[in-house]
Amino acid sequence: MVDFTLTDEQSALREMAHDFAAKEIRPVAWEYDRDGTWPQEILEKAWELGLMNSHIGEEYGGPGVSYLEGALIEEELSWGCSGIATSIGANGLATAPLSLGGSEELKKKYLGMLTEAPLFASFCLTEPDAGSDVSGMRTTATRKGDKWIINGSKCFITNGGYASYYTVYAKTDKEKGHRGISCFLVPKDDTVTVDKKEDKMGQRASNTATITFNDTEIPLGHLIGEENAGFKLAMMTLDRTRPGVAAMATGIARAAFEFATEYSKQRVQFGVPIAMHQAIQFLIADMATKVHLSRLAAWNSAVLLDQGKRNTLESSHAKRFAADSAMEVATDAVQVYGGYGFIKDYPVEKLMRDAKIMQLYEGTSQIQRLVIARETLLPRRVEEPAAA
C-alpha cells in the first residue's frame, strides 16, 4: 500500500524542526541575510538537537534518520531560512561519499568527528572550468610513495571557510575524462587555503568559498572508494542528496506561499482584500499546487532510497520540479505584494533571491532534464538496487 502518512515519531521530528525554525531561525533570518554573516550560534544549537548530521549512523554517534525524515527536517529548516538550512545540512553532502565508499577506519574517525563536536565538512567537486561538465576538472591527485599529492582549486564550496575536512574529487588519470576521477578525504591543514568568500545574491547566511590545495599530502588510505571510480561515487551521492534539496526548495516555496496568502487577506484594493479578486486567487491556487506536488515528489524520491531502490529518475524529477516551482512561487509571491514585494523591508524579496540557487546547485534544472530524458528514452532494463 502506498501511504505517506507520517508515524508519530516522524510527526514529532517534523514538529521539532519546525519549532526550531520558528524560534531560532525565522526571527534573525533577514538580519543574517542582510549582513551575510555566519550563524555559528544557530548551527551549534542545531547540532545539539541532532538536526545536523542527521544521516550519520548511530554506530558513529549520529541519529541515523531515514532519508524521508531528513527531507522533513530540510523542508522545515528551509521554511525558516534556506541559507541557514544549507549551512546546517552541508555535512550531509560532504559525508555521503564517505558513508558510501570510505573505509571503516575513515568512517569511525571522520564521521565520529562531526558527531563529537559541532564541526563542518565540505564537498569539493565544482571548479571554475568544470561545473556541469565534471570531466573538465583540473584538480589532480598524484601518488608519491605512501602519499597522495593534491593540487588544484575548487569553487562554490559550501561551508568551505569553516570546514575541518573536505571530500575532494580529483583527476588520477588525465586521459580518461570522467573515468579518471577519484574521491579523497582531505583534512584542513596549512597547504589548504580559503581564497575567497563569495558575496552571493541569495542564501547569504551560508558560507560559500573557493578552496585551493597546494601540494596537499594525504595518506594513501584517504582514497574514498576505488581509484578512478569517483564520478560514479559523485552521482550516487547526488541521488541521495537531491531529495533533501527538493525538500529545501519546497520549504522556500511554502514560506513564500504563506506570506503571500496572509498578505492577500490584509491588503485592501478597490474596497476589498485582494484575496477576493480572482486574479490573486488563481495565483494563490497555483502556488498551493506547486508546494503540494513538490513535497510529494521529494518524499517519493526519499522513500525509494529508504526502500533500498535506485531513485535516479525520481530524484531528478523532484529536484527539477521543486527548484523550478520555488522560483515560480517566490516570483508570484512578489507579484501578490506588488511594489512592496520589491522592497527589502518585506520578506518575499529575500525568498525570491534564495529560490534562484535551487535551480543551480547540485545539478542545474537543465542537467536534471538531461537525466530525465536519458532515463526516459533509454530506461535501464534491470532495476538496479541503491548501493549500500
Buried (B, 14 or more C-beta within 10 A) or exposed (E): EEEEEBEEEBEEBBEBBBEBBEEBBBEBBBEBBEEBEBBEEBBEBBBEBBBBBBBBBEEBBBBBBBBBBBBBBBBBBBBBBBBBBBBBBBBBBBBBBBBBBBBEEBBBBBBBBBBEEBBBBBBBBBBEEBBEEBEBBBBBBEEEEEBBBBBBBBBBBBBBBBBBBBBBBBBBBEEEBBEBBBBBBBBBEEBBBBEBBBEBEBBBBBBBBBBBBEEBBBEEEBBBBEBBBBBBBBBBBBBBBBBBBBBBBBBBBBBBBBBBBEBBEEBEEEEEBBBBBEEBEEBBEBBBEBBBBBBBBBBBBBBBBBEEEBBBBBBBBBBBBBBBBBBBBBBBBBBBBEEBBEEEEBBBBBBBBBBBBBBBBBBBBEBBEEBBEBBEEEEEEEEEEBEE
